[in-house]
Amino acid sequence: MAIEIVVPRLGWSMDEGTFGEWLKKDGEFVQRGEALFVLEGEKSAQDIESFDEGVLRIPPDAPQSGDVVKVGQVLAFLVAQGEEASFEGAANTSVQAKPQASANPHVAGGAPVIAASRADQRGSSATRTTVKASPRARRRAEQAGVDLATVPGTGSTGRIRERDVIAVAKPQAEQVAATCTAQTNKMARSTSDACRTLAVSPIRRTIASRMSAGVHETAPVTLTTRCDATNLVNLRDQFRDAERGAVEAVPGYNELLIKLTSMTLEHHPLLAAQWSDREILLPDAFHLSIAVDTEAGLLAPVVRDANKLTVRQIAGELRRLVDRARKGQLSADDMQGGVFTITNLGMFKIDSFTPIINLPQCAILGVGRIAREPAVVNDQIVPRDQMTLSLTFDHRIVDGAPAARFLNDLRLAIEHPAAVLVP
């Protein structure tokens, strides 16, 4: 009996994703646990494994790289040796997509179900199948507005790679920029379709949706405070000097802030809680999300059990997560489970800002730059390293006073880090 293959749900809010590519060929035998295809959802790409075994049969109308796929729609089948799939019947009819299929990520037999939209959502099937291109190349072409049919491929068998799209997109962008400049010089103030536009990628749509929800589905309030970071700077410098030339990751400001924040949250768990209509959910563990700037957009991988890790262990884990984020290799597990987010814009010389809550979390900490400034210490004006912290929290869960107490305790931890880190 044929087993349907389905699209699993990778994230808590995922209803659809983007099909990457098949990792097995039509007619190839698939073992249990082998990777079948690549699925992009909610900011990460993941290899989807088979939960059963059999011969893979892919219908003619299966999605191509870059097509939108919906959770629960049937895409392909696993059949026994010598067995025909349903689309191979006497009438030779194509398997039709099931737009109202169940969102259950498993069916009888345990295989994952794949949901796929029609290829005409992004162009005709005939056009897509004649152009061989990697998923990254298709995303880049969509963002830059480049027709893949005009791009010469340098990959094996003429496959178009991302670098090929970039090589074509650059002169096109320069030509468009020149056209826009000429129009401006002629006092052409109206917006023209010939001028620069950017396609909205699936990741950008997800970011936009999450940011809008963080503003409109919560009661956000932001508190700011200044703290003396002189001791934090000294501690960071001690790590750097003691381990200069080391191969392993050396703890920096983000690692120290993750550790100090997670330890402070132990005493203020409401700042790491989640809202539901009937109850407030307190955290079982303190997994901290850290905002990472990538070419694809803002991502927030999670450092798990940050309060239990040493600063060096946090440095190693953060290096791994940042490297995977910037290579587009984060898994769904790397992105889920965070109870509090830290976003640091200090490296861009930003003093303070209003961060947006990363739902379903309760709060997010914005970290500004560390600046050497005059300060009064023991009635003397001396140079000190100063830093601004901005805490945005959901007032549905936490009132102003408890949030202020958390921020003040965090300030004290940053001003006296050794007293907190040394048992």
C-alpha positions as CSV (number, residue, x, y, z in Angstrom):
1,M,0.0,0.0,0.0
2,A,1.4,3.4,-1.0
3,I,2.4,5.7,1.8
4,E,1.9,9.5,1.4
5,I,4.7,11.9,2.0
6,V,3.8,15.2,3.7
7,V,5.3,18.6,4.7
8,P,5.9,18.6,8.5
9,R,5.4,21.6,10.7
10,L,8.8,23.0,11.5
11,G,7.8,26.0,13.7
12,W,5.1,26.9,16.2
13,S,3.5,29.4,13.7
14,M,4.4,27.6,10.4
15,D,1.5,27.2,8.0
16,E,3.6,27.1,4.8
17,G,7.2,26.9,3.8
18,T,9.4,26.9,0.7
19,F,10.4,23.7,-1.1
20,G,14.2,23.5,-1.5
21,E,15.1,20.5,-3.6
22,W,14.7,16.7,-3.7
23,L,17.6,14.8,-2.1
24,K,16.4,11.5,-3.6
25,K,15.4,10.7,-7.3
26,D,12.1,9.4,-8.6
27,G,12.2,5.6,-8.5
28,E,15.1,5.4,-6.0
29,F,14.7,3.2,-2.9
30,V,14.5,5.2,0.3
31,Q,15.6,3.7,3.7
32,R,14.0,4.8,7.0
33,G,15.8,7.9,8.3
34,E,17.3,9.0,5.0
35,A,16.9,12.6,4.0
36,L,14.2,13.1,1.3
37,F,14.1,16.8,0.6
38,V,15.0,20.3,1.9
39,L,12.2,22.4,3.4
40,E,12.6,26.1,4.3
41,G,10.3,27.4,7.0
42,E,10.3,30.3,9.5
43,K,13.9,31.4,8.9
44,S,15.6,28.0,8.7
45,A,16.2,25.3,6.1
46,Q,16.1,21.6,7.2
47,D,16.6,18.2,5.6
48,I,13.3,16.2,6.0
49,E,13.9,12.5,6.8
50,S,11.7,9.6,5.8
51,F,9.8,7.8,8.6
52,D,9.4,4.7,6.5
53,E,11.0,2.9,3.5
54,G,10.0,2.2,0.0
55,V,10.4,3.3,-3.6
56,L,10.0,7.1,-4.0
57,R,7.5,8.1,-6.7
58,I,7.2,11.8,-7.5
59,P,4.1,13.0,-9.4
60,P,4.6,15.2,-12.5
61,D,3.1,18.1,-10.7
62,A,5.4,18.0,-7.7
63,P,6.9,21.3,-6.6
64,Q,10.1,22.7,-8.0
65,S,12.8,24.5,-6.0
66,G,11.4,27.8,-4.6
67,D,7.7,26.8,-4.7
68,V,5.5,27.5,-1.7
69,V,4.4,24.3,0.1
70,K,1.6,24.1,2.7
71,V,1.7,21.9,5.8
72,G,-0.3,18.7,5.2
73,Q,-0.7,18.6,1.4
74,V,0.3,15.4,-0.3
75,L,3.3,15.6,-2.6
76,A,4.8,12.2,-3.3
77,F,4.5,8.5,-2.3
78,L,6.6,5.6,-1.0
79,V,5.5,2.3,-2.7
80,A,6.7,-1.3,-2.5
81,Q,8.9,-2.8,-5.2
82,G,6.8,-3.3,-8.3
83,E,3.8,-1.4,-6.9
84,E,2.3,1.5,-8.9
85,A,1.6,4.8,-7.4
86,S,-2.0,6.2,-7.7
87,F,-1.0,8.7,-10.4
88,E,0.2,5.9,-12.6
89,G,-3.3,4.5,-13.2
90,A,-4.7,3.6,-16.5
91,A,-6.1,7.1,-17.1
92,N,-2.6,8.4,-16.4
93,T,-4.0,11.3,-14.4
94,S,-1.9,13.5,-12.3
95,V,-2.2,13.5,-8.5
96,Q,-4.0,16.6,-7.5
97,A,-2.9,18.7,-4.5
98,K,-5.1,18.5,-1.5
99,P,-5.6,22.2,-0.4
100,Q,-7.7,21.2,2.6
101,A,-5.5,18.2,3.7
102,S,-5.0,17.6,7.4
103,A,-2.1,19.5,9.1
104,N,-1.2,16.3,10.9
105,P,2.5,15.9,10.1
106,H,2.2,12.1,10.1
107,V,-0.1,9.6,8.5
108,A,-0.6,5.8,8.6
109,G,2.8,4.2,8.2
110,G,4.7,7.1,9.9
111,A,5.9,8.9,6.8
112,P,6.0,12.7,6.7
113,V,3.4,14.3,4.4
114,I,4.5,16.9,1.9
115,A,2.3,19.8,0.9
116,A,2.9,21.6,-2.3
117,S,1.5,24.6,-4.2
118,R,1.2,24.6,-7.9
119,A,4.3,25.6,-9.9
120,D,2.3,28.4,-11.5
121,Q,2.4,30.3,-8.2
122,R,5.9,31.4,-9.3
123,G,5.8,30.8,-13.0
124,S,4.8,28.0,-15.4
125,S,6.0,24.4,-14.8
126,A,7.5,24.3,-18.3
127,T,9.7,27.3,-17.6
128,R,10.9,26.1,-14.2
129,T,11.8,22.6,-15.3
130,T,14.0,23.9,-18.2
131,V,16.1,26.0,-15.9
132,K,18.5,24.2,-13.5
133,A,19.3,26.3,-10.5
134,S,20.2,25.8,-6.8
135,P,17.6,26.9,-4.2
136,R,20.0,29.7,-3.1
137,A,20.2,30.9,-6.7
138,R,16.4,31.0,-7.0
139,R,16.0,33.0,-3.8
140,R,18.7,35.5,-4.9
141,A,17.1,35.8,-8.3
142,E,13.6,36.4,-6.8
143,Q,15.0,39.1,-4.5
144,A,17.0,40.8,-7.2
145,G,14.2,40.5,-9.9
146,V,16.5,38.5,-12.2
147,D,15.0,36.2,-14.8
148,L,16.9,32.9,-14.4
149,A,16.4,32.1,-18.1
150,T,18.9,35.0,-18.8
151,V,21.6,33.7,-16.4
152,P,24.4,31.5,-17.7
153,G,25.1,28.6,-15.2
154,T,28.7,27.7,-14.2
155,G,27.7,24.7,-12.1
156,S,27.8,21.0,-13.1
157,T,25.6,20.3,-16.1
158,G,25.1,24.0,-16.5
159,R,23.3,24.4,-13.1
160,I,22.9,28.1,-12.1
161,R,24.6,28.9,-8.8
162,E,24.0,31.9,-6.5
163,R,27.3,33.6,-7.7
164,D,25.9,33.4,-11.3
165,V,22.8,35.4,-10.3
166,I,24.9,37.9,-8.4
167,A,27.1,38.4,-11.4
168,V,24.0,39.2,-13.6
169,A,22.2,41.2,-10.9
170,K,25.0,43.7,-10.3
171,P,25.1,45.3,-13.8
172,Q,21.3,45.3,-13.9
173,A,21.2,47.1,-10.6
174,E,23.8,49.6,-11.9
175,Q,21.8,50.2,-15.0
176,V,18.6,50.7,-13.0
177,A,20.4,53.1,-10.7
178,A,21.6,55.1,-13.7
179,T,18.1,55.2,-15.1
180,C,16.7,56.4,-11.8
181,T,19.4,59.1,-11.5
182,A,18.6,60.4,-15.0
183,Q,14.9,60.5,-14.2
184,T,15.7,62.5,-11.1
185,N,17.8,65.0,-13.0
186,K,14.9,65.5,-15.3
187,M,12.7,66.4,-12.3
188,A,10.8,63.1,-12.7
189,R,9.5,62.9,-9.2
190,S,6.9,60.2,-9.6
191,T,7.8,56.6,-8.7
192,S,8.6,54.4,-11.7
193,D,8.5,50.6,-12.0
194,A,11.9,50.8,-13.7
195,C,13.4,52.1,-10.4
196,R,14.9,49.8,-7.8
197,T,12.5,47.4,-6.0
198,L,13.1,44.4,-3.7
199,A,11.1,41.3,-3.7
200,V,9.7,40.2,-0.3
201,S,11.4,36.9,0.5
202,P,9.7,34.3,2.7
203,I,12.1,35.1,5.5
204,R,11.4,38.8,5.3
205,R,7.6,38.1,5.4
206,T,8.1,36.0,8.5
207,I,10.2,38.7,10.2
208,A,7.5,41.3,9.3
209,S,4.8,39.2,10.7
210,R,6.6,38.5,13.9
211,M,7.6,42.1,14.4
212,S,4.0,43.3,13.8
213,A,2.7,40.7,16.3
214,G,5.3,41.9,18.9
215,V,3.8,45.4,18.7
216,H,0.1,44.7,18.2
217,E,-0.5,41.5,20.1
218,T,1.2,42.7,23.3
219,A,1.2,45.7,25.7
220,P,4.8,46.8,25.1
221,V,6.5,49.1,27.5
222,T,10.2,50.1,27.4
223,L,12.4,51.0,30.4
224,T,16.0,52.3,30.0
225,T,18.8,52.7,32.5
226,R,22.5,53.6,32.4
227,C,25.1,51.4,34.0
228,D,28.8,51.6,34.7
229,A,30.4,48.8,32.6
230,T,34.0,49.5,33.6
231,N,34.3,46.2,35.5
232,L,32.6,44.3,32.6
233,V,35.2,45.8,30.2
234,N,38.0,44.8,32.5
235,L,36.7,41.3,32.8
236,R,36.4,41.0,29.0
237,D,39.9,42.3,28.6
238,Q,41.2,39.7,31.1
239,F,39.6,36.9,29.1
240,R,41.1,38.2,25.9
241,D,44.6,38.8,27.2
242,A,44.7,35.4,29.0
243,E,43.6,33.5,25.9
244,R,45.2,35.6,23.1
245,G,45.9,33.3,20.1
246,A,43.6,30.5,21.4
247,V,41.7,28.5,18.8
248,E,38.6,28.2,20.9
249,A,36.1,31.0,21.2
250,V,37.1,33.7,23.7
251,P,34.2,35.2,25.8
252,G,33.2,38.7,24.8
253,Y,30.5,41.1,25.8
254,N,27.6,39.1,24.4
255,E,28.7,36.0,26.2
256,L,29.1,37.8,29.5
257,L,25.7,39.5,29.0
258,I,24.0,36.2,28.2
259,K,25.4,34.6,31.4
260,L,24.6,37.6,33.7
261,T,21.1,38.0,32.2
262,S,20.2,34.3,32.5
263,M,21.4,34.3,36.2
264,T,19.3,37.4,36.9
265,L,16.2,35.9,35.3
266,E,16.4,33.0,37.8
267,H,15.3,35.6,40.4
268,H,12.8,37.2,38.1
269,P,11.1,34.3,36.2
270,L,8.1,36.5,35.2
271,L,10.4,38.3,32.7
272,A,10.8,34.9,31.0
273,A,7.2,33.8,31.1
274,Q,4.6,33.5,28.3
275,W,1.1,34.7,28.0
276,S,-2.0,32.6,27.3
277,D,-5.7,33.4,27.6
278,R,-6.1,31.3,30.7
279,E,-2.7,31.3,32.4
280,I,0.8,32.7,32.5
281,L,3.4,30.0,31.7
282,L,6.6,30.2,33.8
283,P,9.8,28.8,32.2
284,D,11.2,25.4,33.0
285,A,14.6,26.4,31.8
286,F,16.4,29.6,30.8
287,H,17.1,29.4,27.1
288,L,18.2,32.8,25.8
289,S,17.8,34.0,22.2
290,I,20.5,36.2,20.7
291,A,19.7,38.5,17.7
292,V,22.1,37.8,14.8
293,D,22.3,40.0,11.7
294,T,22.6,38.0,8.5
295,E,22.2,38.6,4.7
296,A,18.8,36.8,4.9
297,G,17.5,39.0,7.7
298,L,17.4,39.1,11.5
299,L,17.6,35.7,13.1
300,A,17.5,34.7,16.8
301,P,19.2,31.4,17.5
302,V,18.9,30.0,21.1
303,V,21.6,29.3,23.7
304,R,20.0,26.6,25.8
305,D,20.4,26.5,29.6
306,A,22.5,29.6,29.6
307,N,22.3,30.0,33.4
308,K,24.0,26.5,33.8
309,L,26.8,27.0,31.2
310,T,30.1,28.6,31.9
311,V,31.0,31.7,30.1
312,R,33.5,29.7,27.9
313,Q,30.8,27.2,27.1
314,I,28.5,30.0,26.1
315,A,31.2,31.4,23.9
316,G,31.6,28.1,22.0
317,E,27.9,27.6,21.6
318,L,27.4,31.2,20.4
319,R,30.2,30.9,17.9
320,R,28.5,27.7,16.5
321,L,25.1,29.3,16.2
322,V,26.3,32.6,14.7
323,D,28.3,30.7,12.1
324,R,25.3,28.5,11.2
325,A,23.0,31.5,11.0
326,R,25.3,33.4,8.6
327,K,25.6,30.3,6.4
328,G,21.9,29.7,6.4
329,Q,22.3,26.4,8.1
330,L,20.2,26.9,11.3
331,S,17.9,24.1,12.1
332,A,14.4,24.5,13.5
333,D,15.7,23.3,16.9
334,D,18.3,26.1,16.9
335,M,15.5,28.7,16.6
336,Q,13.0,27.4,19.1
337,G,12.5,27.4,22.9
338,G,13.9,30.8,23.8
339,V,12.3,32.5,26.8
340,F,14.1,35.9,26.6
341,T,16.0,37.8,23.8
342,I,19.1,40.0,23.8
343,T,19.8,42.3,20.9
344,N,23.1,44.3,20.9
345,L,23.6,47.3,18.6
346,G,26.6,48.7,20.5
347,M,29.0,47.8,17.7
348,F,27.1,50.3,15.5
349,K,27.6,53.1,18.0
350,I,23.9,53.1,19.0
351,D,23.4,54.4,22.6
352,S,19.8,53.3,23.1
353,F,16.8,52.0,21.2
354,T,13.3,50.4,21.6
355,P,13.6,46.7,20.8
356,I,10.4,44.8,19.7
357,I,9.3,41.7,21.7
358,N,10.0,38.4,20.1
359,L,6.7,36.5,20.6
360,P,5.8,34.4,22.4
361,Q,8.4,35.7,24.8
362,C,7.6,38.4,27.5
363,A,10.6,40.6,27.2
364,I,13.7,41.6,25.2
365,L,16.9,43.5,26.2
366,G,18.4,46.1,24.0
367,V,22.1,46.7,24.6
368,G,23.8,50.0,23.5
369,R,27.4,50.9,23.0
370,I,30.0,51.1,25.7
371,A,31.4,54.7,25.8
372,R,34.2,56.2,27.9
373,E,32.7,59.2,29.7
374,P,33.4,61.3,32.8
375,A,31.6,60.1,35.9
376,V,31.5,61.1,39.6
377,V,33.0,58.4,41.8
378,N,33.7,59.1,45.5
379,D,33.3,62.9,44.8
380,Q,35.9,62.7,42.1
381,I,35.4,63.1,38.3
382,V,37.0,60.0,36.7
383,P,36.7,58.3,33.3
384,R,34.3,55.3,33.4
385,D,32.8,53.0,30.7
386,Q,29.1,53.7,30.5
387,M,26.4,51.6,28.8
388,T,22.6,52.0,28.3
389,L,20.2,49.1,28.7
390,S,16.7,49.2,27.1
391,L,14.1,46.6,28.4
392,T,10.9,46.1,26.4
393,F,8.4,43.9,28.3
394,D,4.7,42.8,27.9
395,H,2.7,44.7,30.5
396,R,0.0,42.0,30.3
397,I,2.5,39.6,32.1
398,V,4.6,42.0,34.2
399,D,3.9,45.3,35.8
400,G,6.3,48.2,35.7
401,A,7.8,47.8,39.2
402,P,8.8,44.1,38.8
403,A,10.3,44.9,35.4
404,A,12.2,47.8,36.9
405,R,13.5,45.6,39.7
406,F,14.8,43.1,37.2
407,L,16.5,45.8,35.1
408,N,18.1,47.3,38.3
409,D,19.4,43.8,39.4
410,L,20.8,43.3,35.9
411,R,22.5,46.7,36.1
412,L,24.1,45.7,39.4
413,A,25.3,42.4,37.9
414,I,26.9,44.2,35.0
415,E,28.6,46.7,37.3
416,H,29.9,43.9,39.6
417,P,30.2,40.8,37.3
418,A,32.8,38.9,39.4
419,A,30.5,38.9,42.5
420,V,27.8,37.2,40.4
421,L,29.9,34.8,38.3
422,V,32.1,33.5,41.2
423,P,30.1,31.2,43.5
